[in-house]
Amino acid sequence: MKQGILLCTLVLGLGLSAFAQGSRVPAFNQYPARVERVRTKAINFKRNPEARRYRTVLTEALRDGINFAGHYVVATWGCGTACQIGAIIDARTGDVFWPKELAGIYTIFDEPIRHRANSRLIVISTVPATKADNRQDSYYEWKNNRLRLIRSVVLKTN
């Protein structure tokens, strides 16, 4: 009888623990990146012809220095009312990456894209299409020059 109660308690405890972990959002320190002292190169326009359209904003962002995942630069700019677009630049090579997750973000938040120089985590806050009074935070890991979705959370803003 005591073994049955102990087993039930253990299973219940593990289940609650797993549930609690599932409700946590990723943190920047869980995805560390070593910040490098990279001599910033110019944008490689030959390998990135699309970058020519955004020459000024990309060059200025690169000039500001590394701000993401150790040796990358996140560059963002407006694309209309409540819209942002962005790219990620490899400061080592000058290559520009165009993740679809940064293409035309509809947002009304002060800081729609959050990232750190010492982390591979990037958080994008948007307004879900179904509920304008909510905020959706999507957590991505930058790995192999791609954003990989870790988790999305919808938060009530009112």
C-alpha positions as CSV (number, residue, x, y, z in Angstrom):
1,M,0.0,0.0,0.0
2,K,2.8,2.4,0.9
3,Q,4.6,1.6,-2.3
4,G,1.5,2.4,-4.3
5,I,1.1,5.8,-2.6
6,L,4.8,6.5,-3.1
7,L,4.6,5.5,-6.8
8,C,1.5,7.7,-7.4
9,T,3.2,10.7,-5.6
10,L,6.3,10.2,-7.7
11,V,4.3,10.0,-11.0
12,L,2.2,13.0,-10.0
13,G,5.2,15.0,-9.0
14,L,7.1,14.3,-12.3
15,G,4.0,15.1,-14.3
16,L,3.5,18.5,-12.6
17,S,7.2,19.2,-13.0
18,A,7.0,18.5,-16.7
19,F,3.9,20.7,-17.0
20,A,5.6,23.5,-15.1
21,Q,8.6,23.3,-17.4
22,G,6.4,23.4,-20.4
23,S,4.9,26.7,-19.3
24,R,8.2,28.5,-19.0
25,V,9.5,30.7,-21.8
26,P,13.0,30.4,-23.1
27,A,15.6,32.7,-21.6
28,F,18.5,34.4,-23.3
29,N,21.1,32.7,-21.0
30,Q,19.8,29.3,-22.1
31,Y,21.2,29.9,-25.6
32,P,24.7,31.3,-25.0
33,A,27.0,32.6,-27.7
34,R,30.6,33.8,-27.2
35,V,30.9,37.4,-28.4
36,E,33.8,37.7,-30.8
37,R,36.0,40.6,-31.6
38,V,35.4,40.5,-35.3
39,R,36.8,43.1,-37.6
40,T,33.5,43.9,-39.3
41,K,33.6,43.4,-43.0
42,A,31.5,45.3,-45.6
43,I,28.3,43.8,-46.9
44,N,29.0,41.2,-49.5
45,F,26.8,42.5,-52.3
46,K,28.0,40.0,-54.9
47,R,26.7,37.0,-52.9
48,N,23.7,39.0,-51.7
49,P,22.2,40.9,-54.6
50,E,18.9,41.5,-52.6
51,A,21.0,43.5,-50.1
52,R,21.6,46.2,-52.7
53,R,18.0,47.4,-52.2
54,Y,18.7,48.0,-48.5
55,R,22.4,49.1,-48.9
56,T,22.2,52.1,-46.5
57,V,20.3,50.5,-43.6
58,L,22.4,47.3,-43.7
59,T,25.7,49.2,-43.9
60,E,24.7,51.4,-40.9
61,A,23.6,48.4,-38.9
62,L,26.9,46.7,-39.6
63,R,28.8,49.8,-38.6
64,D,27.0,49.8,-35.2
65,G,28.6,46.4,-34.4
66,I,27.7,43.0,-33.3
67,N,24.4,42.7,-31.4
68,F,23.3,39.1,-31.8
69,A,24.7,35.5,-31.4
70,G,28.3,36.3,-31.0
71,H,29.2,37.6,-34.5
72,Y,26.0,38.7,-36.1
73,V,24.1,41.9,-36.6
74,V,20.3,42.1,-36.6
75,A,19.2,45.0,-38.8
76,T,15.6,46.2,-38.8
77,W,13.7,49.0,-40.5
78,G,10.1,50.1,-41.1
79,C,8.0,48.9,-44.0
80,G,4.9,50.9,-43.4
81,T,2.5,51.6,-40.5
82,A,3.1,49.1,-37.7
83,C,5.4,47.0,-39.9
84,Q,9.0,46.1,-39.6
85,I,11.3,44.1,-41.8
86,G,14.7,42.8,-41.0
87,A,17.8,40.8,-41.9
88,I,20.7,39.2,-40.1
89,I,24.3,40.0,-41.2
90,D,27.3,37.8,-40.5
91,A,30.0,40.3,-39.4
92,R,32.7,37.7,-40.3
93,T,31.8,37.4,-43.9
94,G,29.4,40.2,-44.8
95,D,26.7,37.7,-45.9
96,V,23.1,38.8,-45.3
97,F,20.4,36.3,-44.3
98,W,16.7,37.0,-44.9
99,P,14.7,34.8,-42.5
100,K,11.0,34.7,-43.4
101,E,10.3,35.4,-39.7
102,L,11.7,38.9,-40.1
103,A,9.8,39.7,-43.3
104,G,7.0,42.1,-42.7
105,I,6.4,41.8,-39.0
106,Y,3.0,43.4,-38.0
107,T,3.6,44.9,-34.6
108,I,2.4,47.8,-32.3
109,F,4.9,47.1,-29.5
110,D,7.9,49.3,-28.5
111,E,10.4,46.5,-28.8
112,P,9.1,44.0,-31.3
113,I,12.4,42.2,-31.8
114,R,14.6,41.4,-28.8
115,H,18.0,39.9,-29.0
116,R,21.4,40.0,-27.3
117,A,25.0,39.9,-28.5
118,N,25.8,37.0,-26.2
119,S,22.8,34.8,-27.1
120,R,21.4,32.8,-30.0
121,L,17.8,33.5,-28.9
122,I,15.7,36.1,-30.6
123,V,12.2,37.0,-29.5
124,I,9.7,38.4,-32.0
125,S,6.5,40.1,-30.7
126,T,3.6,40.4,-33.1
127,V,-0.1,40.9,-33.0
128,P,-2.0,37.6,-33.7
129,A,-4.3,37.8,-36.7
130,T,-7.2,36.4,-34.6
131,K,-7.0,38.7,-31.5
132,A,-5.8,42.3,-31.8
133,D,-5.8,42.8,-28.1
134,N,-3.2,40.0,-27.6
135,R,0.6,39.8,-28.1
136,Q,2.3,36.7,-29.5
137,D,5.9,36.2,-28.5
138,S,7.7,33.8,-30.7
139,Y,11.1,32.4,-29.4
140,Y,13.6,31.4,-32.0
141,E,17.1,29.9,-31.9
142,W,19.6,31.0,-34.5
143,K,21.4,27.9,-35.6
144,N,23.1,27.0,-38.9
145,N,22.2,30.4,-40.3
146,R,18.5,29.8,-39.8
147,L,15.8,30.7,-37.2
148,R,14.4,27.6,-35.5
149,L,11.1,28.1,-33.7
150,I,11.3,27.0,-30.0
151,R,8.0,28.2,-28.7
152,S,5.2,30.7,-29.3
153,V,3.2,32.2,-26.4
154,V,0.1,34.3,-26.7
155,L,-0.2,36.9,-24.0
156,K,-3.2,39.1,-23.1
157,T,-2.3,42.7,-23.3
158,N,-5.4,44.3,-21.7
